[in-house]
Amino acid sequence: MFFECAPLRAQDAVLYGDPLPDALDLKARGVWDAKGLIGLKTPTFFVAGSQDDISGYEKGIKAIYEGAVHADRYLVTYKNARHNVAPNPPPVEALQPGLHIDEYYRYAKPLWDQRKIINSNPHFVTAFLDMHLKSAEYSTYLDVPQDSNEKIWEGFKNPSSTGMVFLCTEGMASCFGLPACFIPYVTWI
């Protein structure tokens, strides 16, 4: 695993209850449950597509974001994108004639310019990692309006920040002085 956290204490479950929405689908998939998410205290950065057809969004990635109540957490959502929102550029092999179009879509989204995604993800991840690993002051890049269509986000040129949603929530570990881990976790699920 990429992170290490204190185990869930019984009093945490009593104090905070089950933070996950009833609709959470990942327990059925055998990935996360409420106890596991309550135990996450590491700052965590999520990247997702609002139409994720693999991990789910409302019942998947967003539910994990909402359920990790002890972690400082961040979520960038690409509106109407599906699962592969953290791609590498497609290799030459994915562009060969005769291949099924899905080979290309492993690296690109039909509704999104892949260059925009490839450039946007490092923008946020760099600010997140510099803040949490180097204690560098990059909060202006993460202190943006929730909906990117409201105002040009810091570090983006007009209109390159449109079509995204950014959520940021301070975890209860920070609020209540609970022990937190020091290695941040970036995930593309």
N, C-alpha and C positions, 0 to 999 in steps of 0.2 A: 504494500500500500504506500501511497505517497504522503500520508499524514499519520500522526499518532495523537490520540486524544485520551483524556481521562475517561474511565468507564462511567456509564450512567449510574448515578447514585439513586437509591430508592426515593430519597427526599426530592430529587429533581422531578421525578415522575409525579409525585404528589403535588409539588408546588406548581408545576407548569402543565400538568396533564398531558394528553396526547395532542401535540401541536399540529398534527397532519390533518389536512382536509379529509373528510369522509370519502371523497372521490379518489383519493390517491390510488393509483393503479400499480405502483411499483412493488408493493408488498405482494400482490398476486404474481408479479413477475419474479419474485424472490430476490430483489435487489436491495431495497432499503425498508426498514420499518421505523416506527416512531422512536423506539429506544436507540437505534443506531443514529438517527438524526439528532436526537437530543444530546447525544454524546459528542457530536461534532462541535469543536470549539475553535478550530483553525480558521483563520480568514480564508474564504473560499470565493472563487470567481467562476461563474457559469456563463456559457455562451449557448444560445438555443435559437431554433427557428419556431415561430408561433404555430406552424403546421407540421411539426415533427411527427413523421409517420413511423418512426422506429421506437424512440423513447417516450413519445407523447410530450405534450407541453403542459396544459392545465393539470392533467393527472400525472404528469411525469416530472420534467425538469423544473417547472415553476413550483410544483408541489414540494420538491426536494428543497428548493430555495426557501420556501415558506416554512418548511418543517425544521430546518437547521437553526432553531431559535437561539442557540448559545453562540453561534459563530457570526462574526461580521461577514456579511455576504453581499455579493454583487451579481447582477444578472443583466447581460445584454441580450436582447431579443431582436432578431431580424424578422420583421413583419412578413408573413406569408411565405417564409422560407421553410423548407423541410429539414431533414436531419443533418445533412453535411454542410454545416455552417462554419467549420473550422478547417477548411481544406488546404492542402498544398496545391500549387499549380498542377494541372494535369500533365502527366508525363507524355512524351511523344507516343508511346504505345497506346494510350487511351484515345488518340486522335487518328488512328489508322483506319483506312477505308474498310468497310465490311463489318466493323464491330457494332454491337448493339449500342444504342444511344445511352443506355444505363452505365456503360463503362465510363463515358464522359461525365455523367451526372454524379458519379462517385466523388468528383472533384469540383463540381460547379452546380449552381442552382439555376433553373431555367428563368426565374423571375429576377435574379440578382446578378449584377456584374461581379464576377469572381474577383476582380482587382479591388473592388470596394471592400469586399469581405476580407480578403487577404491583407489589406492595409488597415482596416478598422480594428480587427482583433488584436494585432500587436500594439496598437495605440493604447487600448485599455489595459491589456495584460502588462505592458511595460510600466504604466503608471501604477497599477496594482502591486506588482512585484517590487518596484522601487520604493513605494511607500512602506510595504510590510517587511521587506528584507533589508533595505538600506536606510530606512527611516528618512527617506528623502521627501521633500515637500512637492508632491505632484497631485495634491487633492483637487486642484482646479480642473484637472482633466477628468475627474470622477464626480465632480460637483456640477452636474448638468441637469437641465430639465428632464423629467421622466420621458416625455415624448419628444423625439428629435425633430418633429415637424414644428414644434413651438418656437424654437430659437436655434440658431447655428451653435452646435456644441464646440466647446473649447478644443482647439487643435484641428478642427475640420474646416475646409473651405466650403463656401456656399456652392451648391446645395448638397454636398457630399454626406451630410449627416442625416438626411431624410430617411424615413422608413424603419427607424429603430426605436426601441424602448429600453431605457436603462433604469434598473431598480437597485437601490442600495439600502441595506438595513443593518443597523448595529445590533449585534447579538446580546443576549442577556448576560453572557459571560462578562462582557465589557461593562454592562450596566450594574451588575451585582457583584463585581469583583471576583467572580469565579475564576479558577485557574484556566488559562488558555494555552494553547500550543503556539509555537513560534514559527513553524514552517508553513507558509501559505500553500494552498492547493488550488490549482487551476484545472478545471475539467471541461472537456467537451464530451458529452455523453451521446 
